[in-house]
Amino acid sequence: MTTEDAPERGAHFVQSLERGLTVIRAFSAERPSMTLSEVARATDLTRAAARRFLLTLVDLGYVRTDGRMFCLTPRVLELGYAYVASAGLPDVARPHLEDLSRSVRESASVSVMEGDDVLYVARVATTRIMAVAITVGTRFPAAATSMGRVLLAGFDEGALTGYLDRVELQPLTRFTITHTAGLRSEILKVREQGYAIVDQELEEGLRSLAAPIRDTDGKVIAAANVSAHANRSSIDDVRRDLLPALLATTARIEADLAAVARRDTSR
C-alpha cells in the first residue's frame, strides 16, 4: 500500500500500536517461527524497528526466542479471550449447557485458554464430583484436562511445540501423563478425532469429555465438556452416551455465535 492509498488517520492514531499488532499478525500456520530479518520483511519494517517490537513482545510474554528464531506464545490467546468474552460466549453457551446438563444429568462447562491453563467461563453443575469446587473463573492446567487438550489441539505446530517445550507436567494423580511425548500423542489424537476423553488424570474418580467450539473461520476459540464419576460411567459409556449430546451442544453454540457475529456486522 502506497502513502496515497493508505487510509487517513486521525490525530489519535498510535502508529507504534499498529506496528506491534502487525508483528503479531505476521506469524501464521505457514510461518510459526521467523528470524528477525524474516519478520522485518513480512511487516515492511526496518530490522531495528522489528527488533524493538519483537523484544518488547518477548518482555510482555507474547513472543519467545531462542536468540535467533522468534515465535508466538500461547499468551496471545488472552487477546482472543477478550473478543470471545465481548462476543457473549458465556451468555450464548449457558442455556445450551443447561439443556445438556439436564439431558445427560451431568455437570457441563465451557472454558477458554488463558496462558497455560483453562479458564472456566460458563458452568452448570448437577452434583459436586470433584474435591475442589468449580465455578466461573476456576483455572486448571490445560495438560491434564479434556478441555485443555481440545484447546491445545487447536494450536498450530509452532505454538504446540512451544507449549510442550515449556510446560512442567505435574503428577496430579497416578494416571496423569507426565511425559511430553505422551501428551503430544494424546493431543494429536484429539486433533484427529475431534474430541478428548481424560480418564482420572486431573482427579481420581473423574472422567471428562470435551469438544471444541469454533468460530466462523473454523478456529478453536473455546471448549465444552461434561464430566462423570468413573465408578458409574466407563470410557465406552462416556463415548456412547455423552459424546453425541456434547457434539450437538457445541454445534448449537457455534450456530448462535455465528448469528451474533452476523448481527453485529450488520449494524
C-alpha positions as CSV (number, residue, x, y, z in Angstrom):
1,M,0.0,0.0,0.0
2,T,1.4,3.4,-1.0
3,T,1.2,6.5,1.1
4,E,-1.5,7.8,-1.3
5,D,-3.5,4.5,-0.8
6,A,-3.3,4.5,3.0
7,P,-6.4,5.4,4.9
8,E,-6.4,8.8,6.5
9,R,-5.5,8.6,10.2
10,G,-6.9,10.8,13.0
11,A,-4.8,12.7,15.4
12,H,-5.5,10.0,18.0
13,F,-3.8,7.3,15.9
14,V,-0.9,5.4,17.6
15,Q,1.3,4.1,14.9
16,S,3.5,2.1,17.3
17,L,0.5,0.1,18.4
18,E,-0.4,-0.6,14.7
19,R,3.1,-1.8,14.1
20,G,3.2,-4.1,17.2
21,L,-0.1,-5.7,16.1
22,T,1.4,-6.1,12.6
23,V,4.3,-8.0,14.0
24,I,1.9,-10.4,15.9
25,R,-0.2,-10.9,12.8
26,A,2.9,-11.7,10.7
27,F,3.1,-15.2,12.4
28,S,0.8,-17.9,10.9
29,A,0.5,-21.6,10.5
30,E,2.7,-21.2,7.4
31,R,5.2,-19.1,9.4
32,P,5.1,-20.3,13.0
33,S,8.6,-19.1,13.7
34,M,10.8,-16.5,11.9
35,T,14.1,-14.8,12.2
36,L,14.4,-11.0,12.8
37,S,15.1,-10.5,9.1
38,E,12.0,-12.5,8.1
39,V,9.8,-10.5,10.5
40,A,11.2,-7.3,9.1
41,R,10.4,-8.4,5.5
42,A,7.0,-9.7,6.4
43,T,6.0,-6.4,8.2
44,D,7.8,-4.0,5.9
45,L,9.7,-2.6,9.0
46,T,13.4,-1.9,9.4
47,R,15.4,-4.5,11.2
48,A,15.9,-2.1,14.1
49,A,12.2,-1.4,14.4
50,A,11.2,-5.1,14.1
51,R,13.8,-5.9,16.8
52,R,12.3,-3.4,19.2
53,F,8.8,-4.6,18.7
54,L,9.8,-8.3,19.0
55,L,11.9,-7.8,22.2
56,T,9.0,-5.8,23.7
57,L,6.6,-8.6,22.9
58,V,9.2,-11.1,24.5
59,D,9.2,-8.9,27.6
60,L,5.4,-9.0,27.7
61,G,5.3,-12.8,27.2
62,Y,3.6,-12.8,23.8
63,V,6.7,-13.9,21.9
64,R,9.6,-16.2,22.8
65,T,13.0,-16.5,21.2
66,D,16.0,-18.8,21.3
67,G,18.2,-15.9,20.3
68,R,17.7,-16.4,16.6
69,M,14.1,-17.6,15.9
70,F,11.0,-15.9,17.2
71,C,7.5,-17.4,17.7
72,L,4.3,-16.5,19.4
73,T,3.5,-18.0,22.8
74,P,0.0,-19.2,23.9
75,R,-0.4,-15.9,25.8
76,V,-1.6,-14.3,22.6
77,L,-4.8,-16.3,23.1
78,E,-5.6,-13.9,26.0
79,L,-6.1,-11.2,23.3
80,G,-8.6,-13.6,21.7
81,Y,-10.3,-14.2,25.0
82,A,-11.2,-10.5,25.2
83,Y,-13.0,-10.9,21.9
84,V,-14.7,-14.2,23.0
85,A,-16.0,-12.6,26.2
86,S,-17.2,-9.4,24.4
87,A,-18.9,-11.6,21.8
88,G,-21.0,-13.0,24.6
89,L,-19.7,-16.6,24.7
90,P,-20.8,-17.2,28.3
91,D,-24.3,-15.8,27.7
92,V,-24.6,-17.8,24.5
93,A,-23.3,-21.0,25.9
94,R,-25.2,-21.1,29.2
95,P,-28.7,-22.1,28.0
96,H,-27.1,-24.8,25.9
97,L,-25.1,-26.1,28.8
98,E,-28.3,-26.2,30.9
99,D,-30.1,-28.3,28.2
100,L,-27.1,-30.6,28.0
101,S,-26.7,-31.0,31.8
102,R,-30.5,-31.7,32.1
103,S,-30.3,-34.2,29.2
104,V,-27.3,-36.3,30.4
105,R,-27.7,-35.5,34.2
106,E,-24.0,-34.5,34.4
107,S,-22.2,-31.2,35.0
108,A,-21.3,-29.2,31.9
109,S,-18.8,-26.4,31.3
110,V,-17.2,-24.1,28.8
111,S,-13.6,-22.9,29.0
112,V,-11.1,-20.9,27.1
113,M,-7.3,-21.0,27.2
114,E,-5.5,-18.4,29.3
115,G,-1.8,-18.8,29.5
116,D,-1.1,-22.5,30.0
117,D,-4.4,-23.0,31.9
118,V,-8.0,-23.5,31.0
119,L,-10.3,-20.8,32.4
120,Y,-13.9,-21.6,33.1
121,V,-16.3,-19.0,31.6
122,A,-19.6,-20.9,31.9
123,R,-20.7,-23.8,34.1
124,V,-23.8,-25.7,35.0
125,A,-23.3,-28.2,37.9
126,T,-25.5,-31.0,38.9
127,T,-23.7,-32.5,41.9
128,R,-20.2,-31.8,43.1
129,I,-18.0,-34.5,41.8
130,M,-14.6,-33.0,42.5
131,A,-12.8,-32.3,45.7
132,V,-12.4,-28.7,44.5
133,A,-15.5,-26.6,43.8
134,I,-15.5,-25.4,40.2
135,T,-17.0,-22.0,39.4
136,V,-16.7,-19.5,36.6
137,G,-13.1,-18.2,36.9
138,T,-11.7,-21.6,38.1
139,R,-8.4,-22.5,36.4
140,F,-6.8,-25.9,35.8
141,P,-3.6,-26.9,34.0
142,A,-4.5,-27.5,30.4
143,A,-2.4,-30.6,30.0
144,A,-4.5,-32.7,32.5
145,T,-8.0,-31.6,31.4
146,S,-10.2,-32.6,28.5
147,M,-11.0,-29.0,27.6
148,G,-7.3,-28.1,27.8
149,R,-6.4,-30.9,25.3
150,V,-9.1,-29.8,22.9
151,L,-7.8,-26.2,23.1
152,L,-4.2,-27.4,22.6
153,A,-5.2,-29.5,19.6
154,G,-6.3,-26.2,18.1
155,F,-2.8,-24.8,18.3
156,D,-0.6,-24.6,15.2
157,E,2.5,-26.8,15.3
158,G,4.8,-23.9,16.4
159,A,2.6,-22.9,19.3
160,L,2.1,-26.5,20.3
161,T,5.8,-27.2,20.3
162,G,6.5,-24.1,22.3
163,Y,3.9,-25.1,24.9
164,L,5.3,-28.7,25.2
165,D,8.9,-27.3,25.4
166,R,7.8,-25.0,28.3
167,V,5.2,-26.9,30.3
168,E,6.0,-28.7,33.5
169,L,3.8,-31.8,33.8
170,Q,2.9,-32.5,37.4
171,P,1.6,-35.9,38.5
172,L,-1.8,-34.8,39.8
173,T,-2.9,-38.4,40.1
174,R,-1.4,-41.8,39.4
175,F,-3.0,-41.6,36.0
176,T,-1.6,-38.2,34.9
177,I,0.5,-38.2,31.8
178,T,3.9,-36.7,32.8
179,H,5.9,-37.1,29.6
180,T,5.7,-34.6,26.8
181,A,5.9,-37.3,24.1
182,G,2.8,-39.0,25.6
183,L,1.0,-35.7,25.9
184,R,1.8,-34.7,22.3
185,S,0.5,-38.1,21.1
186,E,-2.8,-37.6,23.0
187,I,-3.2,-34.0,21.6
188,L,-2.6,-35.2,18.1
189,K,-5.2,-38.0,18.7
190,V,-7.7,-35.3,19.9
191,R,-7.0,-33.2,16.8
192,E,-7.7,-36.2,14.6
193,Q,-10.9,-37.5,16.3
194,G,-12.4,-34.1,17.2
195,Y,-12.9,-34.7,21.0
196,A,-10.9,-35.6,24.1
197,I,-11.6,-38.0,26.9
198,V,-9.4,-37.7,30.0
199,D,-9.6,-40.5,32.5
200,Q,-8.8,-39.6,36.1
201,E,-5.8,-37.5,35.3
202,L,-7.0,-34.3,37.0
203,E,-8.6,-36.1,39.9
204,E,-9.1,-39.8,40.6
205,G,-12.7,-40.9,40.1
206,L,-13.4,-38.2,37.4
207,R,-13.8,-38.9,33.7
208,S,-14.2,-35.9,31.4
209,L,-15.2,-35.5,27.8
210,A,-14.6,-32.3,25.8
211,A,-15.2,-31.0,22.3
212,P,-14.1,-27.8,20.5
213,I,-16.2,-24.7,19.9
214,R,-15.1,-23.0,16.7
215,D,-15.6,-19.5,15.2
216,T,-16.9,-18.9,11.7
217,D,-13.4,-19.3,10.3
218,G,-13.0,-22.7,11.9
219,K,-10.6,-21.6,14.6
220,V,-11.0,-23.2,18.0
221,I,-11.9,-20.5,20.4
222,A,-13.3,-22.5,23.4
223,A,-14.1,-26.0,24.6
224,A,-17.2,-27.5,26.2
225,N,-17.2,-30.6,28.4
226,V,-19.2,-32.9,30.5
227,S,-17.8,-34.8,33.5
228,A,-18.9,-38.1,35.1
229,H,-18.0,-40.3,38.1
230,A,-15.6,-43.1,36.9
231,N,-17.5,-45.6,39.1
232,R,-20.8,-45.1,37.2
233,S,-19.5,-44.4,33.7
234,S,-16.9,-46.4,31.8
235,I,-15.0,-44.9,28.9
236,D,-17.3,-46.7,26.5
237,D,-20.3,-45.3,28.4
238,V,-18.9,-41.8,28.1
239,R,-18.3,-42.2,24.4
240,R,-21.7,-43.8,23.7
241,D,-23.9,-41.8,26.0
242,L,-22.3,-38.4,26.3
243,L,-20.4,-37.7,23.1
244,P,-23.4,-37.3,20.7
245,A,-25.1,-34.9,23.1
246,L,-22.0,-32.9,23.6
247,L,-21.3,-32.6,19.9
248,A,-24.9,-31.5,19.3
249,T,-24.4,-28.8,22.0
250,T,-21.2,-27.4,20.6
251,A,-22.8,-27.2,17.2
252,R,-25.7,-25.2,18.6
253,I,-23.3,-22.9,20.4
254,E,-21.3,-22.3,17.2
255,A,-24.5,-21.5,15.3
256,D,-25.6,-19.0,17.9
257,L,-22.2,-17.4,18.0
258,A,-22.2,-17.1,14.2
259,A,-25.7,-15.5,14.4
260,V,-24.4,-13.0,16.9
261,A,-21.4,-12.2,14.7
262,R,-23.7,-11.6,11.7
263,R,-26.0,-9.4,13.7
264,D,-23.0,-7.3,14.9
265,T,-21.5,-6.9,11.5
266,S,-24.9,-5.8,10.0
267,R,-25.3,-2.9,12.4
